Structures are given as C-alpha cells and as structure tokens.
C-alpha cells in the first residue's frame, strides 16, 4: 500500500548560501519565507513559488569554503527529500 504524501520538499546543500538564495529569489522568482542566521551567517532558508517549496542549507560558514565543485564526491549526498504525510 502506498503512503499518502501531501507534498515533497527538497533540501539542497549549497556552497554559497547568499548567492544561491539571491538566484532563487531574483532569477527564478521565489519568495524567501524563512531564514536561520542566528550568528550573522545565513545557514538555512526556505523559499516558495506558488505551491513549490525548496529549502537551502549551507555546506559551510559564509567565510569558509570547505569544499569546491571540483572536490565534491559524486552522488546525491547533497539533497534530502522531505515527504509531508498525514501520519
């Protein structure tokens, strides 16, 4: 029996939070709904466009680059999918 899912929300790990949020907001047209930046660093953001919601999460602090695209391990360890289910 299949589960009942009301929505699916992806969480993307990004290298540059401020640049990524700006792209989703300014180029694609998403609205920034929530952010988490308790120490002045933008760690997480939720964005919405119509019924579509995406979340972005920083792979590192704003001033620290832990990984680059060249050293990234291939695969999907940088995406998490959240299913909203009634139970």
C-alpha positions, 0 to 999 in steps of 0.5 A: 500500500502506498503512503499518502504524501501531501507534498515533497520538499527538497533540501539542497546543500549549497556552497554559497548560501547568499548567492544561491538564495539571491538566484532563487529569489531574483532569477527564478522568482521565489519568495524567501519565507524563512531564514536561520542566521542566528550568528550573522551567517545565513545557514538555512532558508526556505523559499516558495513559488506558488505551491513549490517549496525548496529549502537551502542549507549551507555546506559551510560558514559564509567565510569558509569554503570547505569544499569546491565543485571540483572536490565534491564526491559524486552522488546525491549526498547533497539533497534530502527529500522531505515527504509531508504525510498525514501520519 
